[in-house]
Amino acid sequence: MTARKPLPVDLIDALLADYKKPEDLIGEEGLLKQLTKA
């Protein structure tokens, strides 16, 4: 197995730039759903 590399801080900042409320991150159309789609 390969070791996981940490995400660059700039990438995290860009992904969370429009975060305003919890639903933006964990809601039905939130970032987490978008990143974990099959």
QUIQUICOR-V172991 format. One record per residue. N is the residue number from 1. RES is the residue in one letter. BURIAL is I if it has 16 or more other C-alpha atoms within 10 Angstrom, else O. Layout:
n-><N;N>
res-><RES;RES>
burial-><BURIAL;BURIAL>
//
This chain:
n-><1;2;3;4;5;6;7;8;9;10;11;12;13;14;15;16;17;18;19;20;21;22;23;24;25;26;27;28;29;30;31;32;33;34;35;36;37;38>
res-><M;T;A;R;K;P;L;P;V;D;L;I;D;A;L;L;A;D;Y;K;K;P;E;D;L;I;G;E;E;G;L;L;K;Q;L;T;K;A>
burial-><O;O;O;O;O;O;O;O;O;O;O;O;O;O;O;O;O;O;O;O;O;O;O;I;I;O;O;O;O;O;I;O;O;O;O;O;O;O>
//
